[in-house]
Amino acid sequence: MPPLPQAGYLFEWLCQAGPASATGMGAIPLPPSELNAWALGAQIQLQSWEFSALLDASRAYCRELHAAADWPPYGDPDLLYDDDIVAERLAQSLDKLL
């Protein structure tokens, strides 16, 4: 992480609040209501620019987190989804069971 001499506390606050919210479908950016609840519980009076910066950082965190999952499948896509190859592999697997 690059040095943050003037705003390092924002990174610390983001880590304390949690950079993302967990859902059944994965991480999502921190909702404003959750950030407000954290600040209230931590007794921190966020200035409007700090609030916006923390929400932006949470969005950026989730964007990069999900970007890593957007890679194409390994191998030739035509071979990966060829019905004949799938049927052949399934038949071979079933033959091994019998």
N, C-alpha and C positions, 0 to 999 in steps of 0.2 A: 504494500500500500504506500502511495506517495505521502510524504510528510504533510501534515495539516497544522501548521503552527498556530493559525488564528482560529480555526474552526474544528479542531480535533475533538472537542467535546460533542459535536454533532454526530460524529461517527460512534462515539461511546454511547450516546443516547439512542442511536438507531439500533445498536447491538442490544441495549437493555430493553428497548420496546419490542424488539424482534423485527428483523428486516422484512418479514412477510407473514401473512396469515396462512395457516394450514387449512385446506379444504379437502374434500373427498377426491377432487380431481387434481390436487397438487397445490403449490404455493401461489398465492395471489398477493398483489400489493396491499400494504397495510391500509385498512379503511380509516378515514379521518376520525370516525367515532372511537375506534380502538386506540388511535394515537392520543386523542383527547383523554380517554380513560386512563391510559398509562401516565400521561402528564399529571393528571389529577391525583392518581395514586402515589406518584413519585414526588408530589408537591413541587412541580416545576412549572413556572409561568413561561410558556413558550411565546416568543414574539411571532408575529405573523410570517416574517421571512424565514424563521427557523422551522415553523410548522410546515411551510411550503417546501423548504429544502429537505426535510425529513420524508415527506410524501414523495417528492421527486426521487430521492435516493432509494426508497422502497420500490418504486416503479422500475427504476434502472436495475436494481438487484434482480427483480423477477424477470425482467426482459432478458437479461444475460443468463439467468438460470434456465429459462425455457429455450433460449437460442441453442444451447448445447444439445437439445433433444430433437432438433430439426434436421439432422443429417439423413441423407438417403440411405436405404438399406445396402448392405455390403453385397457386391456381386452384380451380375447382369440382371436388371429388372425383368427382362423378358423371360429369363430362365426361372426367376423366383416365383413367377405367377403362371407358369405354363401348366395347364390342366393335365396334359399328358404326362409330364414329369411328376407331378403330384400323385397322379393315379398309379404310376409305375412304382414310386417310392412306397406308397401305401400298400400296394400288392406285395412288394418285397418284405415289408415289415410284417404283414399278416402271414406270409409264407413261413417266416421264422417262428411264429407262434405255433403253427400247426406242425 
